[in-house]
Amino acid sequence: MNDCDFITIINGLVLDYTAETHTYKVDGKRVPSITELLTVKYGHKYDGIPEGTLKRAADAGTRMHEAVENYITRADDDGSEELRNFKFLMKQYDLKPLDSEIPVILWNEGKPFAAGRFDLLLEKDGLWGIGDLKHTATLDRDYLTDQLNLYKTAYEQSYIGTIEFLVGIHLRGERRKLVALPMNYKYADDIIQAWKEKQK
């Protein structure tokens, strides 16, 4: 692995990411990932699951994410059932994928607080939204709601633009489902405050 697998500049700050350790740094200072923030409410969701099972699930999820990302960025089509289902859902709900793996910095009290990358920037009827791809056995709507509201807050802090909708996209074999999720800045604020309390 390289020392840094991903690097970009957001609002004049250098954001870099190391995949091997799942570490984000802003101007050289480590910040938690947005996924890490969610552990204050949800714990480590996959504790107690055998390592082999986790690895197989992670590999399948990675393949699905890569198939969608390659389709969006390079128009590659691997012919997989999950990509076919993704394209079906985009057409069914009149959604246009604009970009994938969008890096963001989450600020709190004027300082970088956390960072991450979300799966999809989507457009519908001239409005922009965030989509998250899930390959899990079931779709955890509460977790997704908190996760995507954190990404919404971070996106609007990092870039010019407003996020107008949030959706979870469940792709697993022949299963396909798109769910609209509620938006409220309080969801993000509650996670941020819980994280700050934990660090005291």
Order of alpha helices (4+ residues) and beta strands (2+ residues): beta-beta-beta-beta-alpha-alpha-alpha-alpha-beta-beta-beta-alpha-beta-beta-alpha
